[in-house]
Amino acid sequence: MARTKQFEVENVLDAAVGLFWKKGYHATSANDLVEHLGVSRSSLYDTFGDKRNLYLKSLHQYRKRVIGRQLYLIETATDIKETLEAIFSLIIEQDIDDFHPRGCMLVNAATEMAAVDEDVAAIVRGNQWDLQKAWEMAIKKAQYQNELRADLNPKETAAAIYNALIGMRVALKTEQEQETLDAIVRQTLRLLD
């Protein structure tokens, strides 16, 4: 009689996201995965193939859960400046509590793996494209509604906003001075003046 899996794939993926986000790909061992996820090694490999495949699925899960929320906020924005400020606040709150790992899992993946793994690089590029395109469309919508000046270049401004948000994630890995964090937010918001 075949044994059935005693776990929910989504729950295991969420737990894997937390572990890879905290430790990175290379510092996470197979034993770490088995212990942290609470599943047997055979079930883990039967379901996900190998550590790399689990890592790739974890990156997709992170995009769905964390980045998906940001995309929703951007795409449904009624006030683009308030939305940008709200996303900065979300990032800061998430990164200064002890529950979440510091930084962005995709930024961590970009610096650790993207140069040597094309699949990781493709996920990171897809994330960048999705977020920049969402900001670009939100800027165009705000311009159409006369909330932003017409001479603002939507594509360039979207790229600057994206990079400021990524920069905030990197800064939060080491910087905890609220005054500095507030200055980053203020200066980025000025892009939309």
C-alpha positions as CSV (number, residue, x, y, z in Angstrom):
1,M,0.0,0.0,0.0
2,A,1.4,3.4,-1.0
3,R,2.0,6.0,1.7
4,T,0.2,9.3,1.3
5,K,1.8,12.6,1.9
6,Q,1.1,14.0,5.3
7,F,1.5,17.7,4.4
8,E,0.0,20.5,2.4
9,V,2.3,21.6,-0.4
10,E,1.4,25.3,0.0
11,N,2.2,25.2,3.7
12,V,5.6,23.5,3.0
13,L,6.3,26.1,0.3
14,D,5.5,28.9,2.7
15,A,7.9,27.4,5.3
16,A,10.6,27.0,2.6
17,V,10.2,30.6,1.6
18,G,10.9,31.6,5.2
19,L,13.9,29.4,5.5
20,F,15.5,30.4,2.1
21,W,14.6,34.0,2.7
22,K,16.4,33.9,6.1
23,K,19.5,31.8,5.1
24,G,19.8,32.0,1.4
25,Y,20.2,29.1,-1.0
26,H,23.8,28.0,-0.3
27,A,23.5,28.2,3.5
28,T,20.4,26.1,3.6
29,S,21.2,22.4,3.8
30,A,19.0,19.4,3.1
31,N,18.9,18.7,6.8
32,D,17.8,22.3,7.5
33,L,14.9,21.8,5.0
34,V,13.8,18.5,6.5
35,E,14.0,19.9,10.1
36,H,12.4,23.3,9.3
37,L,9.7,22.0,7.0
38,G,8.8,19.0,9.2
39,V,8.7,16.5,6.3
40,S,10.7,13.5,5.5
41,R,13.6,13.8,3.0
42,S,11.9,11.3,0.7
43,S,8.6,13.2,0.7
44,L,10.4,16.4,0.1
45,Y,12.3,15.1,-2.9
46,D,9.3,13.1,-4.2
47,T,7.3,16.3,-4.2
48,F,9.8,19.0,-5.2
49,G,12.6,17.1,-7.0
50,D,15.7,18.6,-5.4
51,K,16.8,21.6,-3.3
52,R,17.2,23.8,-6.4
53,N,13.7,23.1,-7.6
54,L,12.3,23.7,-4.2
55,Y,14.2,27.0,-4.1
56,L,12.7,28.1,-7.5
57,K,9.2,27.2,-6.4
58,S,9.9,29.2,-3.2
59,L,10.9,32.2,-5.2
60,H,7.6,31.9,-7.2
61,Q,5.7,31.5,-3.9
62,Y,7.3,34.6,-2.5
63,R,6.4,36.5,-5.7
64,K,2.8,35.4,-5.4
65,R,2.4,36.2,-1.7
66,V,4.6,39.2,-1.0
67,I,5.0,40.9,-4.4
68,G,1.5,40.0,-5.4
69,R,0.3,42.2,-2.5
70,Q,2.4,45.1,-3.7
71,L,1.1,44.7,-7.3
72,Y,-2.4,44.8,-6.1
73,L,-1.8,48.0,-4.1
74,I,-0.2,49.6,-7.2
75,E,-2.8,48.5,-9.7
76,T,-5.8,49.6,-7.5
77,A,-4.2,52.9,-6.4
78,T,-6.5,55.9,-6.2
79,D,-3.6,58.2,-5.0
80,I,-0.2,57.2,-6.3
81,K,1.8,59.1,-3.7
82,E,-0.2,57.6,-0.9
83,T,0.3,54.1,-2.4
84,L,4.0,54.6,-2.7
85,E,4.2,55.8,0.9
86,A,2.1,52.8,2.0
87,I,4.4,50.3,0.3
88,F,7.4,51.9,1.9
89,S,5.7,51.6,5.2
90,L,4.9,48.0,4.6
91,I,8.5,47.3,3.7
92,I,9.8,49.1,6.8
93,E,7.4,47.5,9.2
94,Q,8.0,44.1,7.8
95,D,11.8,44.4,7.9
96,I,12.1,45.9,11.4
97,D,9.9,43.3,13.1
98,D,11.6,40.1,14.3
99,F,9.1,37.8,12.5
100,H,10.3,38.4,9.0
101,P,13.8,38.0,7.5
102,R,15.5,41.2,6.6
103,G,15.5,42.4,3.0
104,C,13.7,41.1,0.0
105,M,14.0,37.4,-0.9
106,L,14.3,38.3,-4.6
107,V,17.0,40.8,-4.0
108,N,18.8,38.2,-1.9
109,A,18.4,35.7,-4.8
110,A,19.7,38.3,-7.3
111,T,22.9,38.8,-5.4
112,E,23.4,35.2,-4.4
113,M,22.3,33.2,-7.4
114,A,21.2,35.2,-10.5
115,A,24.7,35.5,-11.9
116,V,25.1,31.7,-11.9
117,D,21.6,30.4,-12.4
118,E,19.6,31.6,-15.4
119,D,16.3,30.3,-13.9
120,V,16.8,32.5,-10.8
121,A,17.8,35.4,-13.0
122,A,14.6,35.0,-15.1
123,I,12.4,35.1,-11.9
124,V,14.2,38.2,-10.7
125,R,13.9,39.9,-14.1
126,G,10.2,39.0,-14.3
127,N,9.6,40.5,-10.9
128,Q,11.4,43.7,-11.9
129,W,9.4,43.9,-15.2
130,D,6.1,43.3,-13.4
131,L,6.7,46.0,-10.7
132,Q,8.1,48.6,-13.1
133,K,5.3,48.1,-15.5
134,A,2.7,48.4,-12.7
135,W,4.3,51.7,-11.5
136,E,4.5,52.9,-15.1
137,M,0.8,52.3,-15.7
138,A,-0.1,53.9,-12.3
139,I,1.9,57.0,-13.3
140,K,0.2,57.2,-16.7
141,K,-3.2,56.8,-15.0
142,A,-2.3,59.6,-12.5
143,Q,-1.1,61.8,-15.4
144,Y,-4.4,61.2,-17.3
145,Q,-6.3,62.2,-14.2
146,N,-4.1,65.3,-13.8
147,E,-2.7,64.2,-10.5
148,L,0.9,64.2,-11.8
149,R,2.5,66.6,-14.1
150,A,2.5,65.7,-17.8
151,D,6.2,66.1,-18.4
152,L,7.1,63.3,-16.0
153,N,8.5,60.3,-17.9
154,P,6.5,57.3,-16.7
155,K,9.0,54.6,-17.7
156,E,12.0,56.4,-16.1
157,T,10.1,57.4,-13.0
158,A,8.8,53.8,-12.6
159,A,12.4,52.5,-12.8
160,A,13.5,55.1,-10.2
161,I,10.7,54.1,-7.9
162,Y,11.4,50.4,-8.3
163,N,15.1,50.9,-7.5
164,A,14.3,53.1,-4.5
165,L,12.1,50.4,-3.1
166,I,14.8,47.8,-3.7
167,G,17.4,50.1,-2.2
168,M,15.2,50.5,0.9
169,R,15.2,46.7,1.2
170,V,19.0,46.6,1.0
171,A,19.3,49.5,3.4
172,L,17.1,47.8,6.0
173,K,19.4,44.8,6.1
174,T,21.8,47.1,8.1
175,E,20.2,50.5,8.6
176,Q,17.8,51.0,11.4
177,E,18.0,54.8,11.8
178,Q,14.4,56.0,11.4
179,E,15.6,59.4,10.2
180,T,17.5,57.9,7.3
181,L,14.6,55.7,6.4
182,D,12.2,58.6,6.4
183,A,14.6,60.6,4.2
184,I,14.7,57.8,1.6
185,V,10.9,57.9,1.5
186,R,10.6,61.7,1.3
187,Q,13.2,61.9,-1.5
188,T,11.5,59.2,-3.5
189,L,8.0,60.8,-3.1
190,R,9.5,64.0,-4.5
191,L,9.9,62.2,-7.8
192,L,6.1,62.5,-8.1
193,D,6.0,66.3,-7.4
